[in-house]
């Protein structure tokens, strides 16, 4: 007796192509760049304005000097960073450190290609007037922050 085979429609087994879409907002890239810059000694972001303080904008909303653009087709990221740098530091070396740190972090966290990182040094500032610019290993010899009641 011949075996009875039933015809099966191949469309029942074919699944339609699934399109996976994700979008990363510019604010996320701002946060990544901000975290990168906070780990680098001898630099400072541009200061907030009085209007930013009065409007109560949070840190990410009031970031000045960080511009990020994402290309629609290739999804490559372009970053422009405007910062202040401590007097006495080598600008080419500091620019290279900033660029590689930003490229590494954005690529690791998002998987996207960084096409350019443009660093603009807006001003040179004295370390004495900005103690937070001091390298972390020179802040205090004991490694503890010193407490003071002075305001």
N, C-alpha and C positions, 0 to 999 in steps of 0.2 A: 504494500500500500504506500503510495507516494505521500511524503510529508506535506502537510498543508502549511504553506507560508502565507502570512498575511502581509500585504504591502503596507509599509509604513511611510507616511509622508515625511520627507527629510526636513521640511520646514518646522516640524515639531521639535527637532533637536537643535536647530540653529537658533542661536540667541542673537538678538540685534546688537550692533556695536554700542557699547556704553561709552559715553563721553564724560570723562572726569575733568571737572573744572575747579580750580582753586584760584583765589585772588588774594593777594597780600596788600593790604592798605599801606599807604605811604607812612602813616603813623608808626607802623611796625618797624619800617626801615629807620625812621628817626630814632626810635628807642634803641635799636641795635647799634647805630652809630654813636648815640649818646653813651651807651655802656662801654663801647670801645674807647672813646675819648676819655672817659673817667678813669681808665686803667693806665693812661699814658701820663708820665710825669712831665712837668714843665709847660703845660698848655692850659688854657682856660677858654671856655665858650664866651661868646659875646654876652654882655650883661643884659638883663631884662630892663625894659623901660618902666617908668612910673605907671604908665597906662596898663601895662601887663599886670603889675602888682595890684592896682586898683580894681581891675576887672576880675582878679582872682584866678587868672589862668594857671592851670597846673603846669608842671615842668615840661611835659611833652608838647602841650599846646603852644607854649610861649618860647619854644626853641628858636633861637635866632642863629643864623649862620649854617644851617644844615638844610640842603636842598637835595631831594632824591627824585629821580625820574625813572620810570620803567617803560621801555619800548613795548608797544602793543604786539608786534609780530614776533620778535625774538625773545622777549621778556628779559632782555639784558638790563642791568641796573647801572645808572650813572649817578655818582654822588659828588656834590660840591660841599666842601666844609670850609667855613670861615672861622678862624680862631685867633686868639692872642697867644703869644709865645713868650716865655721868660727870656730876658736879656742874657746873652752869653752862650746860648745853645746854637749848635750848627743847624741852620735852617734846612739844608738838603737832607741831612740825616734824620731830622725830626719829621720832615715831610714823608720820607720813605717809610719810617716807622708807622706813621699814621695810615698811610696808604695800604701797607701790607696787613696791618691789623684789621682795618675795615674790610678789605677784600676777603680775608680769612673768615671773619665772623659772619658776614652776609652769605658767603658761599656755604659754610658749614650749617648755618641755621635754616637757610631757605632752599639751598640747592640751585640757586640761580647764578648766572654768570654776571660778574661785575665788569662792565666794559670800560669804565673810567672812574678814577677818584681824583678830583681836582682840589688841591689844598691851597687856600688863600690865607696868608698871614696878614691880619689886619693891623696889629699893633704889637710892639714889644713892651713888656711890663716887667717891673722889678719884683723879684721873688720876695723881698722883705715886706712889700705892701700886700702880698697875697700868700700867706703862709701855707695855704692848701696846695700851692704849686710845688712846694718843697718835696724832693724825692722821699719816698716812704721810709727808706732806711736811714735818713738823716733827721727825721722828726724828733726822735728822742732816743737816747742811748739805751735806756732800759726797756724800750718798746711799749711803754705805757703812756697814755696821754696824761698830761698834767691837769689837775683840777684847779679851778680858780673861781672865787665868788664874784669877781669883777664882771660887770656887764658893760 
